[in-house]
């Protein structure tokens, strides 16, 4: 039947640029597709296709391909030969496999829609889809995303709603053009501090996760919309802090001394540290106390600070204050903290 429908399309000659066979109960793609070498747009959505035909790979002028709402079980490998492809819709299939080689040919792909499939993982090679600006993976079963995804330097919209993600890679900071990020309905507990480097981010949705606290610096993001309902956020109630006496081991005492001397530009220490790259590397991970501004490395007091969201943010209605994670160097600084900082029990 599909062949017949296609022949009807081809009546005007083999020069068809657009073929739309939407909702025709097609189970097998017509092999005569190979005659349509000048085809730019092919729409086979809402059919019953299990497997694409090998002739698909001959459509080297194709820009738009929609195979949404079919019965595909993997991202078709034939697609890698369609190097002209810019928009690919594979939503609403049964896709659980994403062959790594597919990405190599899709250097011009701008949009990839894999919503409503059964993906549990993504290949590292997604990092090779270098033109990608829009990636949608809503309603899959992803438990993690490969860090290579964070190297898609043109990506501006990323949708990962309704998956099983528990963490976001620190490398997220490399998505310099990211404007919209949707992470609703996952199992995310923390957003990494690097998240605050997403200077272009305007819309963030983290509704329905298990976030209690946001990284410090979060309030400086230039968001326009922020959704965070249904998270067990810390509320502004004094949390009884169960803080012990300060007890630092030798590494911590030494690290603090070196880091704070370097801050004060002690020339002897500055010179000496160059001889010890291992130590230099270790202390580069030091953090700063929000009260006294001094450095620490492995021991701190975990606290929460409540700040008002920026007035320019459009936010969830019941969110009056955002809980931010702040770190203090010592009991002394804890006793000098402001009224908006509480210890976390
Ligand atoms: Zn301090």
Boltz pocket constraint, residues with backbone or C-beta under 6 A from the ligand:
constraints:
  - pocket:
      binder: B
      contacts: [[A, 289], [A, 290], [A, 291], [A, 292], [A, 293], [A, 294], [A, 328], [A, 329], [A, 330], [A, 333]]
      max_distance: 6.0
